[in-house]
Amino acid sequence: MMSNVTNNTLTSVNQIKHLTPSTYIVRIERRELEFRAGQYILLGLPGYKNKREYSIYSGEMDPFIEVLIKEIQDGVVSKQLKEIRPGTKLVMDGPFGFFTLSPEQIETGKFLFIASGTGIAPFHSFVRSFAGLDYTILHGVRYLDEGYGKDDYDPKRYILCTTKDPEGNFHGRVTEYIKNHPVDNQTLCYLCGNSNMIHEMHDILTEQGVPNKNLHAEVYF
Amino acid sequence: MNKSDSERVRTVIERMGYTWTDDEETANLLGILACSVRQKAIDKVYTRIHKWNKWKQNKNLLSFVTGCVLPADKDKFLTLFDLVFTMEELPGLYDMIRQYGMVTPVGIAGKHVDPVLQDPLTQPVSDIDFSDINIVEIEKQNGNLTNGDLKPLKPRDQSAVKLGGFWTVKPRYTSQFEAFIPIQNGCDKFCTFCAVPYTRGREVSRSSEEILSEVKQLMEQGYKSITLLGQNVNSYGKDKKGDEISFPELLKKIGQLGDSKGHECWVYFTSPHPKDMSEDVIKVISRYSCLAKQIHLPIQSGDEKVLIKMNRNHTVEKYRKIVNAIHKWIPDATIFTDIIVGFTGETDSQFLNTRKAISEFKYNMAYIAMYSPRPGATSSRWKDDISHEIKKERLHILSEELKIYTRQYNENMVGKKYIVLVTGHDRKEGFLSGYTEGKIIVRFPSHDKKLIGKFVEIKIISAADFSVEGELIPIKEKERIG
């Protein structure tokens, strides 16, 4: 029987996978955490007062929990976690958040997932959790190697927009891509990443006729 | 919430044999119930403790801080206060003081202290003015306090304290007609401007059985106004995942209880989150006369993008639907709100959308705050880039906008009769004041102290921006409403 962790619970690190010099995946013991794809947990080192929110990268049925972390230049926790090794204990709290899909939507909805950087994490969890999901991912990054987990998606459903690398599927920002490829107003649009991208995209999609009820956003800070 | 917390702190301390004093300078035990929601409140804590620590040079004094304390502040408080504890640790306060090497008056007398079993409804106490920092000032009855080599109690020491449930501490109500009942504690919403999830922890609901018992007892004692409290009061029950009734179900049971008592009582709740404000809640309020027709619905901003940045998890559209449902099911309801101006990056056009929200929703009251970053809250990591002058200007603009609608509403009250709960003396000499069921402040000329705590009927004769003035409709004593 799975249960919510909610209170600070000790868990162990199983694996650290470095994707780029600054971005890495931390895999931890699940500890019976029940969550909905799209939710996040608080994670930190025991004995330290700082914990940070990280969207769950793994799927609802995976036997472990994964989070995708980018080291922040002036950050505290992202630097600490980058140095940990398998076996390290972490404090986990959660799950939290409402950036989730309803069962009816999963069955019938047509989804557009728009991410910047590590904002891809909840979408990775959606795709791992719900087989047969009708989705398109638009992932905005600077360089090709920042297409985190791109091999985990159907290539026909994944569009990598690179701003500083001409080898992506689209050379430019996700906002430019959407300006050139308008979205129909029935599409359920989920935006995740930095607030500038989300605010700009919100305006573009609204202008294209996507109703507010079809716009969902999770800002990364 | 602070008022309810202080009532519980007072219960525990008085049970140890201490007595309350209004004279801070003569107290032997001084405490603060802190509020981390705004920086200003925390600044006041520091001012206060520095003053108390100077007094310690000349007298025996024990200090404590509890309530809403951020981890960063807690570290500093540990160096300034003798005791730092959370409200959940309150039942262990007696042991903390004892561990500290102190004897309590009751301890000296050899009595057993059981703060949990205190009867809350005995010995009425005088009204206390609770500001944003509530100070519990206690004077020891007997025994000798020895200040000695006092060191702050470290967190590891506190973990050894056997903790009881905070809910089980019965409060000493500070009023004989108004009571506050905590039903839920903590917050899982993580609004970016707020530190409550980090200070109060996760959402935890109190048992409905306990709540209903406390409500019943208060109603039987003749309490006229009862407010259910919680950081996210309408998320009540959700943490129990089906093992507890929902908020509308709880309201329904309270409504049935109140309406069966046959005397007037108004039950309020605060603060709800729009995300959890279902139409069921509104329908229940409409069905039971004891559920007050006043709804506090914080909007915080009228701009969609600011709401996203605040991580409010509701849109203006969703908010509009709730307000429409309130108008549909409870046409007479008054609506109050909370607004933050000058949130990080708030543009002129985004502010304009908040202004539009005021004119669209025509609030009866809005608690408007200038944004101030709280350490620990997510937004504290962002630049506080709106100048104080602009925040002040936006606050002024919104206040003026608000007055248009509050004044309109209040002027419509003129000539009509309202039931008013008299709460005390008004600042205006020779006047008493109180509020209507919709929490509109009413003042009327009277010197009759006996009316305080009673329901009276008032005919409104004039309106101001945030209050109305009226005259008492004389009724025979036996016909007096409450």
Interface residues (C-beta under 8 A of the other chain):
Chain A: N4 T6 N7 K49 E53 D93 F96 G97 F98 S195 I198 H199 H202 N212 K213 A217 V219 F221
Chain B: P71 A72 D75 D188 F190 T192 G201 R202 D239 K241 K275 E304 K305 I308 K309 N311 N313 T315 E317 G345 T378 R381 W382
